[in-house]
Amino acid sequence: MVFRCTPREPPRVTLVIASSLFAEFQRNYRREVLLARAAAAAGLGAIRFHYRGVGNSVGEPTTPNLDTMADDLAAIVSSVTTPSKVIVATRIGALAAVKLHDRFDLPLVLWEPVLDGTRWVEEVIRASMARHIAEGGAVTADSIREGWQTDGKVFVLGETVPAGIVDQVATTRLLDGITSSSPILVVQMGRHERVRPDIERALEDLAQRGVPTEVLPVVARQVWWVNEGGDLFRPLETDESTNLINQGVLGWVEKVTR
């Protein structure tokens, strides 16, 4: 399933937005819609899509993995005919996007990217534990891992998370996939504007390789897996963080594609 936001005049640049999966796909969905609309309003093209087996696309829920995600993204990018293209990738969508970094040599916007797959797996396990505890059950991280191996999947916040993609993400580091010197913008969302140490280290690593990098720190409460309370479905159209992200991303895109 592909969604296109097209400006009135033929665009010079197109943003290809690569979402994450599972709960993260739902959590950032509205923000990505609003970014695509803002891009069209600014005269840029934008494409959103659902991976095979995700959302409104065909395929079984067990289909997606980093390789199929990268293949789907590559097909979309290849179909874009504007002079310039930029990939915007969220969370583990970033792990799929960097697989194409040397192939397409395009600027990347990495939106709260998963830098180390093992930490992402730990987040999924914590979310699964929280679900069991809320339902009055007793569970440990080890028992969840064992269940993954036995059943081949685990249910987290109503989502079926296949063991295959968990195993794949667990052994993946974002920096290992970056082999091009195309510019990168990292969008950080958190409780303060101070750049987090893990992102700071990643930017230093990329700078040593000659990759032009910037970070856009945005004060915004974004929960990816475990609901810590509060309204996750507040109207983001009027949220100041939405404007900061859209303006920051689109301003950077204009700069690197001149």
Beta strands, then each sheet from edge to edge (+ up, - down):
strand 1: 2-5
strand 2: 13-18
strand 3: 45-49
strand 4: 84-90
strand 5: 108-111
strand 6: 153-156
strand 7: 159-162
strand 8: 184-190
strand 9: 213-219
sheet 1: 1+ 3- 2- 4- 5- 8- 9-
sheet 2: 6+ 7-
end
